[in-house]
Amino acid sequence: DVVMTQSPLSLPVTLGQPASMSCRSSQSLVYSDGNTYLNWFQQRPGQSPRRLIYKVSNRDSGVPDRFSGSGSGTDFTLNISRVEAEDVGVYYCMQATHWPPWTFGQGTKVEI
Amino acid sequence: EVHLVESGGGLVQPGGSLRLSCAASGFTFSNHLMNWVRQAPGKGLEWVASIKQDGTEKYYVDSVEGRFTVSRDNAKKSLYLHMNSLRAEDTAVYYCGKGIHMGVWGRGTTVTVSS
């Protein structure tokens, strides 16, 4: 099974400042079709998860452009260019290349 | 608009059974693999089970294999999770998710296993 490791687990942020978090996989997430199926999810307090980014760097509809994803192979990053109060929550990466099983990282908790 | 609505959660004793449902709308349900993902209190996300579009292939996390059964009714646009021999460690919010890449999630239904 692919192990997803996120860091840091806790990320104190300042409003208006950038923030960055990392996700590493135990094996390459490049699929045989050439795509890399690495997704990022946001879970605000008391809410269900919401996908923000798919295939490493593609924003879902309605996701503010202050969120961006990057990376390749086994190393991936989610960046927030200017943190807003509504960004507080836990962010999870998930691989959908080598399934089953689908595997999630432990989550990075973003707090102000 | 795409919607997923879970139901069927509740309090059940260890060893008991429960059936969760997920009602889908706003998309062609039969075209998508569907998933169940759970979140234990204060913990992260754990994939539980998935079922392919026509229901012929099903996948489970090891910890529920043999106890849980995922099924679907494409005519009713519904996904189900039949849970037997429930344990305390199955206590969680259970979410259904759309597609291989889990693009849409429901609000979840809470399962509590306790005597």
Interface residues (C-beta under 8 A of the other chain):
Chain A: Y37 N39 F41 Q43 S48 P49 R50 R51 Y54 K55 D60 V90 Y92 M94 A96 W99 P100 P101 W102 T103 F104 G105 Q106 G107
Chain B: N35 V37 G44 L45 E46 W47 S50 Y59 Y60 V61 Y95 I100 H101 M102 G103 V104 W105 G106 R107 G108
